[in-house]
Amino acid sequence: MAKAMKIIGRMKCTCCGEVVPVKEQSNGLAIVTCNFCDNKMQAFGKVADGHIRLKMNPVVSDIPANPVGVAAPVPAQPKKSFFDLSL
């Protein structure tokens, strides 16, 4: 079964000018398919991949590195016994 391609950026279609997603193929190279004019650009090598990636605007991850409002985990405290003098 084919794995879904990850969207890595957005760029203007070289044919019609509409903004379309740039996806990453399973081999790591970029591919652009325009649903407006049926134009397709697919990188078959590192040079072509570099040209596509230079024209695109990278997509920022939806998941923040440090989510706001989420408390940091509290380090585990050693359990105290009834017989400890430092209660």
C-alpha positions, 0 to 999 in steps of 0.5 A: 500500500502506498504511503501518503506523501508529506506536504513540505511547502507551497509554491506558485504553479509554473503554468497558471500561477495558483498556489499549490502544495509541494509534497515529498515522495517516498524517495525524498524528492519533491513533487508538485501537482496543480489541480487547477491546470493539471500541471505536474513537476516531479524531481528525478534528481537532486538538482531538480529537487533543489530548484523546486525547493528554492521556489517553495515556501516551507510549511511550518509544523502545526505542532509547537516545540513547547506547547503553551499551557502544558505543564512540564513533567514533575520529577519523581520524588522518593516515597517517604515511609512512616518510619522516616524522621524527615516527614 
